[in-house]
Amino acid sequence: MIDIRPFSSLGTFRNEWLNAHYHFSFSRYRDPKRMGLGRLLVWNDDEIAPHTGFGAHPHDNMEIVTFVRQGAITHRDSLGNEGVTRAGDVQVMHAGTGIRHEELNQEDEPTRLFQIWILPDKQGVQPGWGMREFPRASGLGLQVLASGRAADAGAGALPLHADAAVLAAKLAAGETARYALTPGRIAYLVAPVGEITVNGHDAGPRDGVAVADEAEIVITARSAAEIVLVDAGAA
C-alpha cells in the first residue's frame, strides 16, 4: 500500500514567525485519518523566521528528531546541552523523565526543518540530546541517521529509545534507492526537494508517502532530490 499525501492537503498553522505544515494531527489540527503511523506520532514541516523560534518549553516521554533542511537551529536545554544543527544535519532529543528546551533560529535567513516525534518503547528514560552530520553526497543510498533497532547497532547512528529508525538520502536525477521493509512494519517518507517515484507512484516536493504491506520500497528520483524516511515500526 502506497498512500500519497499531497503537500497541499496537510494541516497548516501560521503566525508572524512560524509557517507550519502538519503531516499528522497536531495542536489544533485534527484529522481522524491522520493520527500517526506506528510509533511515528508527529511530522511537522516548519519554516522559522530569522531571529525567532520556539522559546523554552517542556516535554516528556518522547523521542524528538529534528532534520534541518535550510539554515540552522540552535538548541539549548535544561541539562546544559547547547549546539547548532545546520542544513542537512539531524539532532535527537530524548525527553524521557522530562526536559525543557528551546529551538531558536539565530541566523539571518529562514530556517526550514522537519520536526519528527516518535513514541519511545518505554516511559521514564534518562533525558538527553545529540546531533550528527548527514553525508550530503549522492550515490550513497539511504543512510541511517538515528535508530533504536538492534540491527543498526554500531552504525554510528544517533540512538533512539524506540523500535524505529530515521534515514536519509541524496539522489541525483534518475538514481534509485531501495529499502527492505520487514513484514508487519510501516514507513513514512518525504522528499523535501525534488520529484520522486515510490513503487511506481509519483510524489512531489514535501508530499508525504505512507507505506505498508510492501516488501521493498523503491524510490527513484525524477529530478535531483533528498529523501527523509522513518521506519515507524509495527503497524
Secondary structure, DSSP 8 states (H G I E B T S, - for coil): -EEEE-GGGSEEEE-SSEEEEESS-BTTB--TT-S-BTTEEEEEEEEE-TTEEEEEEEE-S-EEEEEEEESEEEEEETTS-EEEEETT-EEEEE-TT-EEEEEEE-SSS-EEEEEEEE--SSSS---EEEEE-----TTS--EEEEE--GGGTTS--EE-SSS-EEEEEEE-TT-EEEEE--TTEEEEEEEEES-EEETTEEE-TT-EEEEES-SEEEEEESSSEEEEEEEEEE-
